[in-house]
Amino acid sequence: MQIKTMAEYFANGETPEVLFWVGCAGSFDQRAQKITRAFAEILTKTGTQFAVLGKEEACTGDPARRAGNEFLFQMMAYNNIQVLNNYGVKKIVTACPHCFNTIKNEYPELGGSYEVIHHTTFLQQLIDEGRIKIKEGGSFKGKKITYHDSCYLGRANGIYEAPRAVLETLDADLVEMKRCKSKGLCCGAGGAQMFKEEEKGTTRINFERGHEAVATGASVIAANCPFCMTMLTDGVKEAGKEDSVKVLDIAEIIAAEMKE
């Protein structure tokens, strides 16, 4: 699969429909790279004209700001904004809620205003437009799926229905955890916790959430965030259910169930 960069479009005097912001996890984490590939496949199959920044993409600065290093955040943000504005980028889609929240809500005050869409919302739009058609009775037929609300998509940005609407197109049984939507439990990786050791306590947050997900009886946990993916996978392992419960990103599920 060949994906064009913004530089290549720019050199030809063209502008893509949307910029796919891959994010650090989607670029470097081996598990999250599968999400990147799945979403890129969907964009390609639906005929969506998209580009990536490639080597010009840097971290949004989200972990730096959450960890309290405001100077580093602003330095990284300004660099990214300069690149985006130089290309005249108007519309961005990303599979990372941390990137989504930062570019959408924190870049405008620094001079970077764009239409920013999370990939689950974009998938819902493609389904609504008829550009994605789901197979009849695919591999998820009759299976129980539970959906984990990531903090930055849910509580921070109020996006609860789009991911569920996408999952409801499958011939599966969508079951909710006790703590869901605005009452959802963090996976334990937010606020730069992904990159530091947890404080003392009785249990790890991701173990708690893993047990909640397993308790639904679902064989698939649907995630929308690469950090949540890592934390929930570890939580499921700790619960001893890694053989019977899969953690998948919504893009991976839809990529597997799309009609050719």
C-alpha positions in Angstrom: 0.0 0.0 0.0 1.5 3.3 -1.1 0.5 6.3 0.9 1.4 9.8 -0.4 2.8 12.5 1.8 1.6 16.1 2.0 5.0 17.1 0.5 4.2 14.9 -2.6 0.7 16.4 -3.0 2.1 19.9 -2.5 4.8 19.4 -5.1 2.1 18.5 -7.6 -0.1 21.5 -6.7 -2.8 19.2 -5.2 -4.6 19.1 -1.9 -5.9 15.8 -0.4 -9.4 15.5 1.1 -7.9 14.9 4.6 -4.6 14.6 6.4 -4.2 11.4 8.4 -2.3 12.3 11.6 -0.8 9.0 12.6 0.6 9.9 16.0 3.6 8.5 18.0 1.9 5.2 19.0 0.5 4.6 15.5 4.0 5.2 14.1 6.3 3.4 16.5 4.3 0.9 18.6 4.1 -2.4 16.9 0.6 -3.2 18.1 -0.7 0.3 17.2 0.9 0.1 13.7 -1.8 -2.5 12.9 -4.5 0.1 13.7 -2.7 2.6 11.4 -2.6 0.0 8.6 -6.3 -1.0 9.1 -7.5 2.7 9.0 -5.3 3.4 5.9 -6.7 0.4 4.2 -10.3 1.7 4.9 -9.4 5.1 3.5 -7.9 3.6 0.4 -10.8 1.2 -0.2 -13.4 4.0 0.2 -11.5 6.1 -2.3 -10.7 8.8 0.3 -7.9 11.1 -1.0 -5.6 11.3 2.0 -2.0 12.0 2.9 0.3 11.7 5.9 3.1 14.1 7.0 5.6 11.2 7.2 8.9 12.3 8.7 7.5 15.9 9.1 5.1 14.7 11.7 6.2 15.1 15.3 4.6 14.4 18.7 1.7 16.8 19.4 3.3 17.6 22.8 0.3 16.1 24.7 2.5 14.0 27.1 4.8 16.9 27.8 1.9 19.2 28.8 0.2 16.6 30.9 3.6 15.9 32.7 3.9 19.7 33.4 6.6 20.7 30.8 4.7 23.6 29.2 7.8 25.0 27.5 8.4 21.7 25.7 4.7 21.4 24.7 4.6 24.9 23.2 7.9 24.3 21.3 6.5 21.0 19.8 3.1 22.5 19.1 4.5 25.6 17.3 6.7 23.4 15.1 3.7 21.2 14.1 1.4 24.2 13.5 4.0 25.8 11.2 4.2 22.6 9.1 0.4 22.2 9.0 -0.2 25.9 8.1 2.6 25.9 5.4 0.7 23.1 3.7 -2.7 24.8 4.1 -4.1 21.9 6.0 -7.8 22.3 6.8 -9.1 18.8 7.8 -7.3 16.3 10.0 -8.3 12.7 11.0 -6.5 10.7 13.7 -6.9 7.4 15.4 -5.5 8.8 18.7 -7.8 10.6 21.1 -4.8 12.3 22.7 -3.7 13.8 19.3 -7.3 14.6 18.5 -7.9 16.5 21.8 -4.6 18.4 21.6 -4.9 19.5 18.0 -8.6 20.3 18.2 -8.7 22.1 21.6 -5.2 23.3 22.4 -3.6 24.2 19.0 -6.1 27.0 18.1 -4.8 29.4 20.8 -1.3 28.9 19.3 -2.4 29.7 15.8 -3.5 26.2 14.5 -7.2 26.0 13.7 -8.3 22.9 11.8 -11.3 20.6 11.5 -10.2 17.7 13.5 -12.1 14.4 13.4 -11.5 11.2 15.4 -11.3 8.1 13.2 -14.5 6.6 14.8 -16.5 9.6 13.8 -15.0 9.5 10.3 -15.9 5.8 10.0 -19.5 6.6 11.0 -19.6 9.3 8.3 -18.2 6.9 5.6 -20.9 4.3 6.7 -23.7 7.0 6.6 -22.5 8.0 3.1 -22.6 4.4 1.9 -18.9 4.4 1.2 -18.4 1.5 3.7 -20.6 -1.5 3.4 -20.5 -4.2 6.0 -20.5 -8.0 5.1 -23.6 -9.9 6.0 -23.0 -12.2 9.0 -19.2 -11.7 9.2 -16.8 -13.1 11.7 -18.4 -11.0 14.6 -21.9 -12.5 14.0 -23.5 -13.4 17.3 -20.4 -12.4 19.3 -20.6 -10.1 22.3 -18.6 -6.9 22.0 -18.1 -4.4 24.8 -16.8 -0.9 24.0 -14.4 1.1 26.2 -14.9 4.9 26.3 -11.4 6.5 26.2 -11.2 9.6 28.4 -10.2 12.1 25.7 -12.9 11.0 23.3 -15.6 10.6 25.9 -15.5 12.9 28.9 -13.2 15.4 27.3 -15.0 15.8 24.0 -18.4 14.2 24.5 -18.1 11.7 21.7 -20.0 8.6 22.9 -22.5 7.7 20.1 -20.3 7.6 16.9 -18.2 4.6 18.0 -21.2 2.7 19.2 -23.1 3.5 15.9 -20.2 2.0 14.0 -20.2 -1.2 16.1 -24.0 -1.5 15.7 -23.6 -2.0 12.0 -22.1 -5.4 12.8 -24.3 -8.4 13.4 -23.0 -8.6 17.0 -24.4 -8.0 20.5 -23.1 -4.8 22.0 -22.9 -5.0 25.8 -22.0 -2.2 28.1 -19.7 -2.3 31.1 -21.1 -1.0 34.4 -19.0 2.1 34.2 -19.5 3.5 30.7 -20.0 6.8 28.8 -19.7 9.8 31.1 -19.1 7.4 34.0 -16.5 5.4 32.2 -13.3 4.3 33.9 -9.9 5.5 32.7 -7.6 2.8 31.3 -4.8 4.1 33.5 -2.6 5.7 30.8 -4.0 9.3 30.6 -2.2 12.4 31.9 1.2 11.0 30.8 0.7 8.0 33.1 1.6 5.9 30.1 5.2 6.9 30.5 5.7 6.6 34.3 5.3 4.1 37.1 2.0 4.2 39.0 1.7 5.4 42.6 1.1 3.0 45.4 -2.4 1.5 45.7 -4.3 -1.7 46.0 -4.5 -2.4 42.2 -3.6 -1.0 38.8 -6.4 0.9 37.1 -6.0 -1.2 33.9 -6.4 -4.4 35.9 -9.6 -3.0 37.4 -10.9 -2.1 33.9 -9.8 -5.4 32.5 -11.9 -7.3 35.0 -14.9 -5.0 34.3 -14.6 -5.8 30.6 -14.2 -9.5 31.1 -17.2 -9.5 33.5 -19.5 -8.5 30.6 -18.9 -11.9 29.0 -17.8 -10.2 25.8 -15.2 -12.0 23.6 -14.1 -8.7 22.0 -13.2 -5.4 23.7 -13.5 -2.5 21.2 -11.1 0.3 21.8 -10.5 3.7 20.1 -7.1 4.6 21.4 -3.6 3.1 21.2 -2.9 3.8 24.9 -6.2 2.1 25.9 -5.3 -0.8 23.6 -2.0 -1.4 25.5 -3.6 -1.0 29.0 -6.7 -3.2 28.3 -4.6 -5.9 26.7 -2.5 -6.1 29.9 -5.7 -6.0 32.0 -7.1 -8.9 30.1 -3.9 -10.9 30.5 -3.9 -10.2 34.2 -7.5 -11.6 34.3 -6.2 -14.7 32.6 -8.4 -14.3 29.6 -6.0 -13.5 26.8 -6.9 -16.6 24.9 -10.7 -16.0 24.9 -11.0 -12.2 24.9 -9.5 -10.0 22.1 -8.8 -6.3 22.3 -9.3 -4.7 18.9 -9.5 -1.1 17.7 -12.8 -0.2 15.9 -10.8 0.4 12.7 -9.5 -3.1 12.8 -13.0 -4.5 13.3 -14.4 -2.5 10.4 -11.4 -3.3 8.1 -12.1 -7.0 8.6 -15.8 -6.7 8.0 -15.9 -4.4 5.0 -17.2 -5.6 1.7 -14.6 -5.6 -1.0 
